[in-house]
Amino acid sequence: MEKLNRRDVVQELLRERGDLIVIAGLGASAWDLAACGNEPLDFPLWGAMGSAAMLGLGLALAQPERKVLVITGDGEMLMGLGGLATIGTQRPDNLCIIVLDNECFSETGRQQTHTGMGVDLASVAAACGFQNVRTVTQRDDLANLRQDIHASQELLLAVIKISAGELPRVLPPRDGPYLTQRMRAALLGKERALDG
């Protein structure tokens, strides 16, 4: 079975995104987000491996009227595994976590991750209290997942099996204070534009 292309997956999930807040884990997830544009409600991480889901939790709790989407990789999610337990106890119904699972650490030489050895992150999330979990292997399932990201009233985690191929890097802004101020302005509804 041919695995999905990560860029195509992210583009499909962010199609008609509206006012969705999007956090991207470090590395390829941030590049995938940047390839879809550079929106004020995007926050790509450049470091702090394992923290994307927890940053998403903080934003979901602070912005309960908005949907928050975390896009991260299997390596980062494995590093932040304890975060799933914390998120599962908080159960924000506006948080969705997408794990792009290529079963390897792409950034450091493609060493096999635990998901390539049988660890099932969807099952781990379910055991931590996530109400809506799934593993996606077919492109046809992405449209339903995109609808759930916007409409679901439950904490959601989806593991999407993707190919391990390397794609051209599309780098997002690297200036943390700029990204913070840009998102703050967008959340507060300020009309002023911030230059990167």
Contact map, one row per residue, 1 for C-alpha under 8 A:
1110000000000000000000000000000000000000000000000000000000000000000000000000000000000000000000000000000000000000000000000000000000000000000000000000000000000000000000000000000000000000000000000000
1111000000000000000000000000000000000000000000000000000000000000000000000000000000000000000000000000000000000000000000000000000000000000000000000000000000000000001000000000000000000000000000000000
1111100000000000000000000000000000000000000000000000000000000000000000000000000000000000000000000000000000000000000000000000000000000000110000000000000000000000111000000000000000000000000000000000
0111110110000000000000000000000000000000000000000000000000000000000000000000000000000000000000000000000000000000000000000000000000000000111000000000000000000000111000000000000000000000000000000000
0011111110000000000000000000000000000000000000000000000000000000000000000000000000000000000000000000000000000000000000000000000000000000000000000000000000000000011000000000000000000000000000000000
0001111111000000000000000000000100000000000000000000000000000000000000000000000000000000000000000001000000000000000000000000000000000000000000000000000000000000011000000000000000000000000000000000
0000111111100000000000000000000100100000000000000000000000000000000000000000000000000000000000000000000000000000000000000000000000000000000000000000000000000000000000000000000000000000000000000000
0001111111110000000000000000000000000000000000000000000000000000000000000000000000000000000000000000000000000000000000000000000000000000000000000000000000000000000000000000000000000000000000000000
0001111111111000000000000000000000000000000000000000000000000000000000000000000000000000000000000000000000000000000000000000000000000000001001000000000000000000000000000000000000000000000000000000
0000011111111100000000000000000110010000000000000000000000000000000000000000000000000000000000000000000000000000000000000000000000000000000000000000000000000000000000000000000000000000000000000000
0000001111111110000000000000000000010000000000000000000000000000000000000000000000000000000000000000000000000000000000000000000000000000000000000000000000000000000000000000000000000000000000000000
0000000111111110000000000000000000000000000000000000000000000000000000000000000000000000000000000000000000000000000000000000000000000000000001100100000000000000000000000000000000000000000000000000
0000000011111110100000000000000000000000000000000000000000000000000000000000000000000000000000000000000000000000000000000000000000000000000001101100000000000000000000000000000000000000000000000000
0000000001111111100000000000000000010000000000000000000000000000000000000000000000000000000000000000000000000000000000000000000000000000000000000100000000000000000000000000000000000000000000000000
0000000000111111100000000000000000000000000000000000000000000000000000000000000000000000000000000000000000000000000000000000000000000000000000000000000000000000000000000000000000000000000000000000
0000000000000111110000000000000000000000000000000000000000000000000000000000000000000000000000000000000000000000000000000000000000000000000000000000000000000000000000000000000000000000000000000000
0000000000001111111100000000000000000000000000000000000000000000000000000000000000000000000000000000000000000000000000000000000000000000000000000000000000000000000000000000000000000000000000000000
0000000000000001111100000000000000000000000000000000000000000000000000000000000000000000000000000000000000000000000000000000000000000000000000000000000000000000000000000000000000000000000000000000
0000000000000000111110000000000000000000100000000000000000000000011000000000000000000000000000000000000000000000000000000000000000000000000000000000000000000000000000000000000000000000000000000000
0000000000000000111111000000000000000000100000000000000000000000011110000000000000000000000000000000000000000000000000000000000000000000000000000000000000000000000000000000000000000000000000000000
0000000000000000001111100000000000000000110000000000000000000000011110000000000000000000000000000000000000000000000000000000000000000000000000000000000000000000000000000000000000000000000000000000
0000000000000000000111110000000000000000111000000000000000000000000111100000000000000000000000000000000000000000000000000000000000000000000000000000000000000000000000000000000000000000000000000000
0000000000000000000011111000000000000000011110000001001100000000000111100000000000000000000000000000000000000000000000000000000000000000000000000000000000000000000000000000000000000000000000000000
0000000000000000000001111100110010000000011110000001000000000000000001110000000000000000000000000000000000000000000000000000000000000000000000000000000000000000000000000000000000000000000000000000
0000000000000000000000111111110000000000000111001111000000000000000001111001000000000000000000000000000000000000000000000000000000000000000000000000000000000000000000000000000000000000000000000000
0000000000000000000000011111110000000000000111111001000000000000000000010001000000000000000000000000000000000000000000000000000000000000000000000000000000000000000000000000000000000000000000000000
0000000000000000000000001111111000000000000011000000000000000000000000000000000000000000000000000000000000100000000000000000000000000000000000000000000000000000000000000000000000000000000000000000
0000000000000000000000001111111100000000000000000000000000000000000000001000000000000000000000000000000001100000000000000000000000000000000000000000000000000000000000001000000000000000000000000000
0000000000000000000000011111111110000000000000000000000000000000000000111000000000000000000000000001000000000000000000000000000000000000000000000000000000000000000000000000000000000000000000000000
0000000000000000000000011111111111000000000111000000000000000000000000000000000000000000000000000000000000000000000000000000000000000000000000000000000000000000000000000011000000000000000000000000
0000000000000000000000000011111111100000000000000000000000000000000000000000000000000000000000000000000000000000000000000000000000000000000000000000000000000000000000001111000000000000000000000000
0000011001000000000000000001111111110000000000000000000000000000000000000000000000000000000000000000000000000000000000000000000000000000000000000000000000000000000000000100000000000000000000000000
0000000001000000000000010000111111111100010100000000000000000000000000000000000000000000000000000000000000000000000000000000000000000000000000000000000000000000000000000001000000000000000000000000
0000000000000000000000000000011111111100000000000000000000000000000000000000000000000000000000000000000000000000000000000000000000000000000000000000000000000000000000000111000000000000000000000000
0000001000000000000000000000001111111100000000000000000000000000000000000000000000000000000000000000000000000000000000000000000000000000000000000000000000000000000000000110000000000000000000000000
0000000001100100000000000000000111111100000000000000000000000000000000000000000000000000000000000000000000000000000000000000000000000000000000000000000000000000000000000000000000000000000000000000
0000000000000000000000000000000011111110000000000000000000000000000000000000000000000000000000000000000000000000000000000000000000000000000000000000000000000000000000000000000000000000000000000000
0000000000000000000000000000000011111111010000000000000000000000000000000000000000000000000000000000000000000000000000000000000000000000000000000000000000000000000000000001000000000000000000000000
0000000000000000000000000000000000001111110000000000000000000000000000000000000000000000000000000000000000000000000000000000000000000000000000000000000000000000000000000000000000000000000000000000
0000000000000000000000000000000000000111110000000000000000000000000000000000000000000000000000000000000000000000000000000000000000000000000000000000000000000000000000000000000000100110010000000000
0000000000000000001111000000000000000011111000000000000000000000000000000000000000000000000000000000000000000000000000000000000000000000000000000000000000000000000000000000000000000110011000000000
0000000000000000000011110000000010000111111100000000000000000000000000000000000000000000000000000000000000000000000000000000000000000000000000000000000000000000000000000000000000000010000000000000
0000000000000000000001110000000000000000111110000000000000000000000000000000000000000000000000000000000000000000000000000000000000000000000000000000000000000000000000000000000000110010000000000000
0000000000000000000000111100010010000000011111000000000000000000000000000000000000000000000000000000000000000000000000000000000000000000000000000000000000000000000000000001000000000000000000000000
0000000000000000000000111110010000000000001111110001000000000000000000000000000000000000000000000000000000000000000000000000000000000000000000000000000000000000000000000000000000000000000000000000
0000000000000000000000001110010000000000000111110000000000000000000000000000000000000000000000000000000000000000000000000000000000000000000000000000000000000000000000000000010000000000000000000000
0000000000000000000000000100000000000000000011111000000000000000000000000000000000000000000000000000000000000000000000000000000000000000000000000000000000000000000000000000000000000000000000000000
0000000000000000000000000100000000000000000011111110000000000000000000000000000000000000000000000000000000000000000000000000000000000000000000000000000000000000000000000000000000000000000000000000
0000000000000000000000001100000000000000000000111111000000000000000000000001001100000000000000000000000000000000000000000000000000000000000000000000000000000000000000000000000000000000000000000000
0000000000000000000000001000000000000000000000011111100000000000000000000001111110000000000000000000000000000000000000000000000000000000000000000000000000000000000000000000000000000000000000000000
0000000000000000000000001000000000000000000000011111111000000000000000000001000100000000000000000000000000000000000000000000000000000000000000000000000000000000000000000000000000000000000000000000
0000000000000000000000111100000000000000000010001111111100000000000001110001000000000000000000000000000000000000000000000000000000000000000000000000000000000000000000000000000000000000000000000000
0000000000000000000000000000000000000000000000000111111110000000000001010000100100110000000000001000000000000000000000000000000000000000000000000000000000000000000000000000000000000000000000000000
0000000000000000000000000000000000000000000000000011111111000000000000000000000000100010000000000000000000000000000000000000000000000000000000000000000000000000000000000000000000000000000000000000
0000000000000000000000100000000000000000000000000011111111100000000000000000000000000000000000000000000000000000000000000000000000000000000000000000000000000000000000000000000000000000000000000000
0000000000000000000000100000000000000000000000000001111111110000000111000000000000000000000000100000000000000000000000000000000000000000000000000000000000000000000000000000000000000000000000000000
0000000000000000000000000000000000000000000000000000111111111000000000000000000000000010000100100000000000000000000000000000000000000000000000000000000000000000000000000000000000000000000000000000
0000000000000000000000000000000000000000000000000000011111111100000000000000000000000000000000000000000000000000000000000000000000000000000000000000000000000000000000000000000000000000000000000000
0000000000000000000000000000000000000000000000000000001111111110000100000000000000000000000000000000000000000000000000000000000000000000000000000000000000000000000000000000000000000000000000000000
0000000000000000000000000000000000000000000000000000000111111111011100000000000000000000000101100000000000000000000000000000000000000000000000000000000000000000000000000000000000000000000000000000
0000000000000000000000000000000000000000000000000000000011111111000000000000000000000000000100000000000000000000000000000000000000000000000000000000000000000000000000000000000000000000000000000000
0000000000000000000000000000000000000000000000000000000001111111000000000000000000000000000000000000000000000000000000000000000000000000000000000000000000000000000000000000000000000000000000000000
0000000000000000000000000000000000000000000000000000000000111111110000000000000000000000000000000000000000000000000000000000000000000000000000000000000000000000000000000000000000000000000000000000
0000000000000000000000000000000000000000000000000000000000011111111000000000000000000000000101000000000000000000000000000000000000000000000000000000000000000000000000000000000000000000000000000000
0000000000000000000000000000000000000000000000000000000000000011111000000000000000000000000001000000000000000000000000000000000000000000000000000000000000000000000000000000000000000000000000000000
0000000000000000001110000000000000000000000000000000000000010011111100000000000000000000000001000000000000000000000000000000000000000000000000000000000000000000000000000000000000000000000000000000
0000000000000000001110000000000000000000000000000000000000010001111110000000000000000000000001110000000000000000000000000000000000000000000000000000110000000000000000000000000000000000000000000000
0000000000000000000111100000000000000000000000000000000100110000011111000000000000000000000001110000000000000000000000000000000000000000000000000000000000000000000000000000000000000000000000000000
0000000000000000000111100000000000000000000000000000000100000000001111100000000000000000000000111100000000000000000000000000000000000000000000000000100000000000000000000000000000000000000000000000
0000000000000000000001111000000000000000000000000001100100000000000111110000000000000000000000111100000000000000000000000000000000000000000000000000000000000000000000000000000000000000000000000000
0000000000000000000001111000100000000000000000000001000000000000000011111000000000000000000000001111000000000000000000000000000000000000000000000000000000000000000000000000000000000000000000000000
0000000000000000000000011100100000000000000000000001100000000000000001111101100000000000000000001111000000000000000000000000000000000000000000000000000000000000000000000000000000000000000000000000
0000000000000000000000001001100000000000000000000000000000000000000000111111100000000000000000000011110000000000000000000000000000000000000000000000000000000000000000000000000000000000000000000000
0000000000000000000000000000000000000000000000000000000000000000000000011111110000000000000000000011111110000000101000000000000000000000000000000000000000000000000000000000000000000000000000000000
0000000000000000000000000000000000000000000000000000000000000000000000001111111000000000000000000000001110000000100000000000000000000000000000000000000000000000000000000000000000000000000000000000
0000000000000000000000001100000000000000000000001111000000000000000000011111111100000000000000000000000000000000000000000000000000000000000000000000000000000000000000000000000000000000000000000000
0000000000000000000000000000000000000000000000000100100000000000000000011111111110000000000000000010000000000000000000000000000000000000000000000000000000000000000000000000000000000000000000000000
0000000000000000000000000000000000000000000000000100000000000000000000000111111110000000000000000000000000000000010000000000000000000000000000000000000000000000000000000000000000000000000000000000
0000000000000000000000000000000000000000000000001100000000000000000000000011111110000000000000000000000000000000000000000000000000000000000000000000000000000000000000000000000000000000000000000000
0000000000000000000000000000000000000000000000001110100000000000000000000001111111110000000000000000000000000000000000000000000000000000000000000000000000000000000000000000000000000000000000000000
0000000000000000000000000000000000000000000000000100000000000000000000000000111111111000000000000000000000000000000000000000000000000000000000000000000000000000000000000000000000000000000000000000
0000000000000000000000000000000000000000000000000000000000000000000000000000000111111100000000000000000000000000000000000000000000000000000000000000000000000000000000000000000000000000000000000000
0000000000000000000000000000000000000000000000000000110000000000000000000000000111111110000000000000000000000000000000000000000000000000000000000000000000000000000000000000000000000000000000000000
0000000000000000000000000000000000000000000000000000100000000000000000000000000111111111000000000000000000000000000000000000100100000000000000000000000000000000000000000000000000000000000000000000
0000000000000000000000000000000000000000000000000000000000000000000000000000000011111111100000000000000000000000000000000000100110000000000000000000000000000000000000000000000000000000000000000000
0000000000000000000000000000000000000000000000000000000000000000000000000000000001111111110000000000000000000000000000000000000000000000000000000000000000000000000000000000000000000000000000000000
0000000000000000000000000000000000000000000000000000010010000000000000000000000000111111111100000000000000000000000000000000000100000000000000000000000000000000000000000000000000000000000000000000
0000000000000000000000000000000000000000000000000000000000000000000000000000000000011111111000000000000000000000000000000000100111000000000000000000000000100000000000000000000000000000000000000000
0000000000000000000000000000000000000000000000000000000000000000000000000000000000001111111000000000000000000000000000000000000110000000000000000000000000000000000000000000000000000000000000000000
0000000000000000000000000000000000000000000000000000000000000000000000000000000000000111111100000000000000000000000000000000000000000000000000000000000000000000000000000000000000000000000000000000
0000000000000000000000000000000000000000000000000000000000000000000000000000000000000011111110000000000000000000000000000000000011000000000000000000000001100000000000000000000000000000000000000000
0000000000000000000000000000000000000000000000000000000010011001000000000000000000000010011111100000000000000000000000000000000000000000000000000000000001100000000000000000000000000000000000000000
0000000000000000000000000000000000000000000000000000000000000000000000000000000000000000001111100000000000000000000000000000000000000000000000000000000111110000000000000000000000000000000000000000
0000000000000000000000000000000000000000000000000000000000010001111100000000000000000000000111110000000000000000000000000000000000000000000000000000000111100000000000000000000000000000000000000000
0000000000000000000000000000000000000000000000000000000110010000001111000000000000000000000111111000000000000000000000000000000000000000000000000000000001110000000000000000000000000000000000000000
0000000000000000000000000000000000000000000000000000000000000000001111000000000000000000000001111100000000000000000000000000000000000000000000000000100000111000000000000000000000000000000000000000
0000000000000000000000000000000000000000000000000000100000000000000011110000000000000000000000111110000000000000000000000000000000000000000000000000000000011100000000000000000000000000000000000000
0000000000000000000000000000000000000000000000000000000000000000000011110000000000000000000000011111000000000000000000000000000000000000000000000000000000001111000000000000000000000000000000000000
0000000000000000000000000000000000000000000000000000000000000000000000111100100000000000000000001111100000000000000000000000000000000000000000000000000000001111000000000000000000000000000000000000
0000010000000000000000000000100000000000000000000000000000000000000000111100000000000000000000000111110000000000000000000000000000000000000000000000000000000011110000000000000000000000000000000000
0000000000000000000000000000000000000000000000000000000000000000000000001100000000000000000000000011111100000000001000000000000000000000000000000000000000000011110000000000000000000000000000000000
0000000000000000000000000000000000000000000000000000000000000000000000001100000000000000000000000001111100000000000000000000000000000000000000000000000000000000111100000000000000000000000000000000
0000000000000000000000000000000000000000000000000000000000000000000000000110000000000000000000000000111110000001111100000000000000000000000000000000000000000000000100000000000000000000000000000000
0000000000000000000000000000000000000000000000000000000000000000000000000110000000000000000000000000111111000111100100000000000000000000000000000000000000000000000100000000000000000000000000000000
0000000000000000000000000000000000000000000000000000000000000000000000000110000000000000000000000000001111111111100000000000000000000000000000000000000000000000000000000000000000000000000000000000
0000000000000000000000000001000000000000000000000000000000000000000000000000000000000000000000000000000111111110000000000000000000000000000000000000000000000000000101000000000000000000000000000000
0000000000000000000000000011000000000000000000000000000000000000000000000000000000000000000000000000000011111100000000000000000000000000000000000000000000000000000000000000000000000000000000000000
0000000000000000000000000000000000000000000000000000000000000000000000000000000000000000000000000000000011111110000000000000000000000000000000000000000000000000000000000000000000000000000000000000
0000000000000000000000000000000000000000000000000000000000000000000000000000000000000000000000000000000011111110000000000000000000000000000000000000000000000000000000000000000000000000000000000000
0000000000000000000000000000000000000000000000000000000000000000000000000000000000000000000000000000000111111111000000000000000000000000000000000000000000000000000000000000000000000000000000000000
0000000000000000000000000000000000000000000000000000000000000000000000000000000000000000000000000000000111011111100000000000000000000000000000000000000000000000000000000000000000000000000000000000
0000000000000000000000000000000000000000000000000000000000000000000000000000000000000000000000000000001110000111111110000000000000000000000000000000000000000000000000000000000000000000000000000000
0000000000000000000000000000000000000000000000000000000000000000000000000110000000000000000000000000001110000011111110000000000000000000000000000000000000000000000000000000000000000000000000000000
0000000000000000000000000000000000000000000000000000000000000000000000000000010000000000000000000000001000000001111111100000000000000000000000000000000000000000000000000000000000000000000000000000
0000000000000000000000000000000000000000000000000000000000000000000000000100000000000000000000000000101000000001111111111000000000000000000000000000000000000000000000000000000000000000000000000000
0000000000000000000000000000000000000000000000000000000000000000000000000000000000000000000000000000001100000001111111100000000000000000000000000000000000000000000000000000000000000000000000000000
0000000000000000000000000000000000000000000000000000000000000000000000000000000000000000000000000000000000000001111111100000000000000000000000000000000000000000000000000000000000000000000000000000
0000000000000000000000000000000000000000000000000000000000000000000000000000000000000000000000000000000000000000011111110000000000000000000000000000000000000000000000000000000000000000000000000000
0000000000000000000000000000000000000000000000000000000000000000000000000000000000000000000000000000000000000000011111111000000000000000000000000000000000000000000000000000000000000000000000000000
0000000000000000000000000000000000000000000000000000000000000000000000000000000000000000000000000000000000000000001001111111000000000000000000000000000000000000000000000000000000000000000000000000
0000000000000000000000000000000000000000000000000000000000000000000000000000000000000000000000000000000000000000001000111111100000000000000000000000000000000010000000000000000000000000000000000000
0000000000000000000000000000000000000000000000000000000000000000000000000000000000000000000000000000000000000000000000011111110000001110000000000000000000001110000000000000000000000000000000000000
0000000000000000000000000000000000000000000000000000000000000000000000000000000000000000000000000000000000000000000000011111111000001000000000000000000000000000000000000000000000000000000000000000
0000000000000000000000000000000000000000000000000000000000000000000000000000000000000000000000000000000000000000000000011111111100000000000000000000000000000000000000000000000000000000000000000000
0000000000000000000000000000000000000000000000000000000000000000000000000000000000011001000000000000000000000000000000001111111111001000000000000000000000001000000000000000000000000000000000000000
0000000000000000000000000000000000000000000000000000000000000000000000000000000000000000000000000000000000000000000000000111111111111000000000000000000000000000000000000000000000000000000000000000
0000000000000000000000000000000000000000000000000000000000000000000000000000000000000000000000000000000000000000000000000011111111000000000000000000000000000000000000000000000000000000000000000000
0000000000000000000000000000000000000000000000000000000000000000000000000000000000011011100000000000000000000000000000000001111111000000000000000000000000000000000000000000000000000000000000000000
0000000000000000000000000000000000000000000000000000000000000000000000000000000000001001101000000000000000000000000000000000111111100000000000000000000000000000000000000000000000000000000000000000
0000000000000000000000000000000000000000000000000000000000000000000000000000000000000001001000000000000000000000000000000000111111111000000000000000000001111000000000000000000000000000000000000000
0000000000000000000000000000000000000000000000000000000000000000000000000000000000000000000000000000000000000000000000000000010011111000000000000000000001110000000000000000000000000000000000000000
0000000000000000000000000000000000000000000000000000000000000000000000000000000000000000000000000000000000000000000000000000010001111100000000000000000001111000000000000000000000000000000000000000
0000000000000000000000000000000000000000000000000000000000000000000000000000000000000000000000000000000000000000000000000110110001111110000000000000000000011100000000000000000000000000000000000000
0000000000000000000000000000000000000000000000000000000000000000000000000000000000000000000000000000000000000000000000000100000000011111000000000000000000001110000000000000000000000000000000000000
0000000000000000000000000000000000000000000000000000000000000000000000000000000000000000000000000000000000000000000000000100000000001111100000000000000000000111100000000000000000000000000000000000
0000000000000000000000000000000000000000000000000000000000000000000000000000000000000000000000000000000000000000000000000000000000000111111011000000000000000111100000000000000000000000000000000000
0011000000000000000000000000000000000000000000000000000000000000000000000000000000000000000000000000000000000000000000000000000000000011111010000000000000000001110000000000000000000000000000000000
0011000000000000000000000000000000000000000000000000000000000000000000000000000000000000000000000000000000000000000000000000000000000001111111000000000000000000000000000000000000000000000000000000
0001000010000000000000000000000000000000000000000000000000000000000000000000000000000000000000000000000000000000000000000000000000000001111111000000000000000000000000000000000000000000000000000000
0000000000000000000000000000000000000000000000000000000000000000000000000000000000000000000000000000000000000000000000000000000000000000011111100000000000000000000000000000000000000000000000000000
0000000000000000000000000000000000000000000000000000000000000000000000000000000000000000000000000000000000000000000000000000000000000001111111111000000000000000000000000000000000000000000000000000
0000000010011000000000000000000000000000000000000000000000000000000000000000000000000000000000000000000000000000000000000000000000000001011111111100000000000000000000000000000000000000000000000000
0000000000011000000000000000000000000000000000000000000000000000000000000000000000000000000000000000000000000000000000000000000000000000000111111110000000000000000000000000000000000000000000000000
0000000000000000000000000000000000000000000000000000000000000000000000000000000000000000000000000000000000000000000000000000000000000000000011111111000000000000000000000000000000000000000000000000
0000000000001000000000000000000000000000000000000000000000000000000000000000000000000000000000000000000000000000000000000000000000000000000011111111100000000000000000000000000000000000000000000000
0000000000011100000000000000000000000000000000000000000000000000000000000000000000000000000000000000000000000000000000000000000000000000000001111111110000000000000000000000000000000000000000000000
0000000000000000000000000000000000000000000000000000000000000000000000000000000000000000000000000000000000000000000000000000000000000000000000111111111100000000000000000000000000000000000000000000
0000000000000000000000000000000000000000000000000000000000000000000000000000000000000000000000000000000000000000000000000000000000000000000000011111111100000000000000000000000000000000000000000000
0000000000000000000000000000000000000000000000000000000000000000001010000000000000000000000000010000000000000000000000000000000000000000000000001111111100010000000000000000000000000000000000000000
0000000000000000000000000000000000000000000000000000000000000000001000000000000000000000000000000000000000000000000000000000000000000000000000000111111100000000000000000000000000000000000000000000
0000000000000000000000000000000000000000000000000000000000000000000000000000000000000000000000000000000000000000000000000000000000000000000000000011111110000000000000000000000000000000000000000000
0000000000000000000000000000000000000000000000000000000000000000000000000000000000000000000011000000000000000000000000000000000000000000000000000011111111110000000000000000000000000000000000000000
0000000000000000000000000000000000000000000000000000000000000000000000000000000000000000000011000000000000000000000000000000000000000000000000000000001111100000000000000000000000000000000000000000
0000000000000000000000000000000000000000000000000000000000000000000000000000000000000000001111100000000000000000000000000000000001110000000000000000000111110000000000000000000000000000000000000000
0000000000000000000000000000000000000000000000000000000000000000000000000000000000000001001111110000000000000000000000000000000001110000000000000000000111111000000000000000000000000000000000000000
0000000000000000000000000000000000000000000000000000000000000000000000000000000000000000000010111000000000000000000000000000000001111000000000000000100101111100000000000000000000000000000000000000
0000000000000000000000000000000000000000000000000000000000000000000000000000000000000000000000011110000000000000000000000100100001011100000000000000000000111110000000000000000000000000000000000000
0000000000000000000000000000000000000000000000000000000000000000000000000000000000000000000000001110000000000000000000000100000000001111000000000000000000011111000000000000000000000000000000000000
0000000000000000000000000000000000000000000000000000000000000000000000000000000000000000000000000111100000000000000000001100000000000111000000000000000000001111100000000000000000000000000000000000
0000000000000000000000000000000000000000000000000000000000000000000000000000000000000000000000000111100000000000000000000000000000000011100000000000000000000111110000000000000000000000000000000000
0011000000000000000000000000000000000000000000000000000000000000000000000000000000000000000000000001110000000000000000000000000000000011100000000000000000000011111000000000000000000000000000000000
0011110000000000000000000000000000000000000000000000000000000000000000000000000000000000000000000001110000000000000000000000000000000000100000000000000000000001111100000000000000000000000000000000
0111110000000000000000000000000000000000000000000000000000000000000000000000000000000000000000000000010000000000000000000000000000000000000000000000000000000000111110000000000000000000000000000000
0000000000000000000000000000000000000000000000000000000000000000000000000000000000000000000000000000011101000000000000000000000000000000000000000000000000000000011111000000000000000000000000000000
0000000000000000000000000000000000000000000000000000000000000000000000000000000000000000000000000000000000000000000000000000000000000000000000000000000000000000001111100000000000000000000000000000
0000000000000000000000000000000000000000000000000000000000000000000000000000000000000000000000000000000001000000000000000000000000000000000000000000000000000000000111110000000000000000000000000000
0000000000000000000000000000000000000000000000000000000000000000000000000000000000000000000000000000000000000000000000000000000000000000000000000000000000000000000011111000000000000000000000000000
0000000000000000000000000000000000000000000000000000000000000000000000000000000000000000000000000000000000000000000000000000000000000000000000000000000000000000000001111100000000000000000000000000
0000000000000000000000000001001000000000000000000000000000000000000000000000000000000000000000000000000000000000000000000000000000000000000000000000000000000000000000111110000000000000000000000000
0000000000000000000000000000001101100000000000000000000000000000000000000000000000000000000000000000000000000000000000000000000000000000000000000000000000000000000000011111000000000000000000000000
0000000000000000000000000000011001100000000000000000000000000000000000000000000000000000000000000000000000000000000000000000000000000000000000000000000000000000000000001111100000000000000000000000
0000000000000000000000000000011011000100000100000000000000000000000000000000000000000000000000000000000000000000000000000000000000000000000000000000000000000000000000000111110000000000000000000000
0000000000000000000000000000000000000000000000000000000000000000000000000000000000000000000000000000000000000000000000000000000000000000000000000000000000000000000000000011111000100000000000000001
0000000000000000000000000000000000000000000001000000000000000000000000000000000000000000000000000000000000000000000000000000000000000000000000000000000000000000000000000001111100100000000000000000
0000000000000000000000000000000000000000000000000000000000000000000000000000000000000000000000000000000000000000000000000000000000000000000000000000000000000000000000000000111111100000000000000001
0000000000000000000000000000000000000000000000000000000000000000000000000000000000000000000000000000000000000000000000000000000000000000000000000000000000000000000000000000011111110000000000000000
0000000000000000000000000000000000000000000000000000000000000000000000000000000000000000000000000000000000000000000000000000000000000000000000000000000000000000000000000000001111111000000000000000
0000000000000000000000000000000000000000000000000000000000000000000000000000000000000000000000000000000000000000000000000000000000000000000000000000000000000000000000000000001111111100000000000101
0000000000000000000000000000000000000001001000000000000000000000000000000000000000000000000000000000000000000000000000000000000000000000000000000000000000000000000000000000111111111110000000000000
0000000000000000000000000000000000000000001000000000000000000000000000000000000000000000000000000000000000000000000000000000000000000000000000000000000000000000000000000000000111111111000000000000
0000000000000000000000000000000000000000000000000000000000000000000000000000000000000000000000000000000000000000000000000000000000000000000000000000000000000000000000000000000011111111100000000000
0000000000000000000000000000000000000001100000000000000000000000000000000000000000000000000000000000000000000000000000000000000000000000000000000000000000000000000000000000000001111111110000000100
0000000000000000000000000000000000000001111000000000000000000000000000000000000000000000000000000000000000000000000000000000000000000000000000000000000000000000000000000000000000111111111000000000
0000000000000000000000000000000000000000000000000000000000000000000000000000000000000000000000000000000000000000000000000000000000000000000000000000000000000000000000000000000000011111111100000000
0000000000000000000000000000000000000000000000000000000000000000000000000000000000000000000000000000000000000000000000000000000000000000000000000000000000000000000000000000000000001111111111110000
0000000000000000000000000000000000000001100000000000000000000000000000000000000000000000000000000000000000000000000000000000000000000000000000000000000000000000000000000000000000000111111111100000
0000000000000000000000000000000000000000100000000000000000000000000000000000000000000000000000000000000000000000000000000000000000000000000000000000000000000000000000000000000000000011111111000000
0000000000000000000000000000000000000000000000000000000000000000000000000000000000000000000000000000000000000000000000000000000000000000000000000000000000000000000000000000000000000001111111000000
0000000000000000000000000000000000000000000000000000000000000000000000000000000000000000000000000000000000000000000000000000000000000000000000000000000000000000000000000000000000000000111111100000
0000000000000000000000000000000000000000000000000000000000000000000000000000000000000000000000000000000000000000000000000000000000000000000000000000000000000000000000000000000000000000111111110000
0000000000000000000000000000000000000000000000000000000000000000000000000000000000000000000000000000000000000000000000000000000000000000000000000000000000000000000000000000000000000000110011111000
0000000000000000000000000000000000000000000000000000000000000000000000000000000000000000000000000000000000000000000000000000000000000000000000000000000000000000000000000000000000000000100001111100
0000000000000000000000000000000000000000000000000000000000000000000000000000000000000000000000000000000000000000000000000000000000000000000000000000000000000000000000000000000000000000000000111110
0000000000000000000000000000000000000000000000000000000000000000000000000000000000000000000000000000000000000000000000000000000000000000000000000000000000000000000000000000000001000100000000011111
0000000000000000000000000000000000000000000000000000000000000000000000000000000000000000000000000000000000000000000000000000000000000000000000000000000000000000000000000000000000000000000000001111
0000000000000000000000000000000000000000000000000000000000000000000000000000000000000000000000000000000000000000000000000000000000000000000000000000000000000000000000000000101001000000000000000111
